[in-house]
């Protein structure tokens, strides 16, 4: 499935779960499910938010790395989704940023 098709249908939980399972990374899937649960989302909802987070806040190095990953991948759409999920999960693990002045 093409990345655009996946992104457009992440609100369909069956499609989203198929895309996540098709990544073939069970530890990543478990981490997505746990993060989604913590945030009150479905795994598909978390995936949609991950795509939005990457496009809104990824730095130049993240984008260059993504382009390289896509160029080497047999499944560019899956590789892109996996990279975006990993990006969002790193942010989730880091926790909220400190918002008060020091």
C-alpha positions in Angstrom: 0.0 0.0 0.0 1.2 3.5 -0.8 1.9 5.9 2.0 -0.7 8.4 0.8 -3.3 5.6 0.9 -2.3 4.6 4.4 -2.3 8.1 5.8 -5.7 8.9 4.2 -7.2 5.8 5.8 -5.6 5.8 9.3 -9.0 6.8 10.7 -10.2 3.3 9.6 -8.9 1.2 12.5 -8.9 -2.0 10.4 -6.7 -0.4 7.8 -4.5 1.2 10.4 -3.9 -2.1 12.2 -3.2 -3.9 8.9 -0.6 -1.2 8.1 1.0 -1.5 11.6 1.0 -5.3 11.5 2.4 -5.3 7.9 5.4 -3.3 9.2 6.5 -6.7 10.7 7.9 -5.1 13.9 6.0 -6.6 16.8 8.0 -4.6 19.5 7.1 -1.4 17.6 3.5 -2.4 17.4 3.4 -3.2 21.1 4.9 0.2 21.9 2.4 2.0 19.6 -0.5 0.2 21.3 0.8 1.1 24.8 1.4 4.7 23.9 -2.0 4.9 22.2 -3.7 3.5 25.3 -1.9 6.0 27.6 -3.0 8.8 25.4 -6.6 7.6 25.1 -6.2 6.9 21.4 -6.6 3.9 19.1 -3.4 2.6 17.5 -4.6 4.2 14.2 -5.2 7.5 16.0 -1.7 7.4 17.4 -0.3 6.6 13.9 -2.2 9.5 12.4 -0.9 11.8 15.2 2.6 10.5 14.6 2.5 11.4 10.9 1.2 14.9 11.9 3.9 15.3 14.5 6.7 14.3 12.1 5.5 16.7 9.4 5.1 19.5 11.9 8.2 19.2 13.9 10.8 17.0 12.3 14.1 18.7 11.8 16.2 18.8 8.6 18.3 15.8 9.8 15.1 13.8 10.4 13.9 14.5 6.8 17.2 13.7 5.2 17.3 10.4 7.1 13.7 9.6 6.1 14.5 10.3 2.4 17.6 7.9 2.7 15.5 5.3 4.4 12.8 5.5 1.7 15.4 5.3 -1.0 16.7 2.0 0.3 13.4 0.4 1.3 11.5 -2.3 -0.5 8.4 -0.9 0.9 8.9 2.9 1.0 5.4 3.6 2.5 6.0 1.2 5.3 9.5 2.5 5.9 8.2 6.0 6.1 5.4 5.1 8.5 7.8 3.2 10.7 10.2 6.2 10.8 7.4 8.6 11.7 6.1 6.2 14.4 9.6 5.9 15.9 9.9 9.7 15.9 6.6 10.1 17.8 7.5 7.4 20.2 10.8 9.0 21.0 8.9 12.2 21.8 6.5 10.3 24.0 9.4 8.6 25.9 11.0 12.0 26.4 7.8 13.3 28.2 6.5 16.8 28.2 9.0 19.6 28.0 9.6 21.8 31.0 7.5 24.9 30.5 8.7 27.1 33.4 11.6 29.5 33.3 14.8 28.7 35.2 
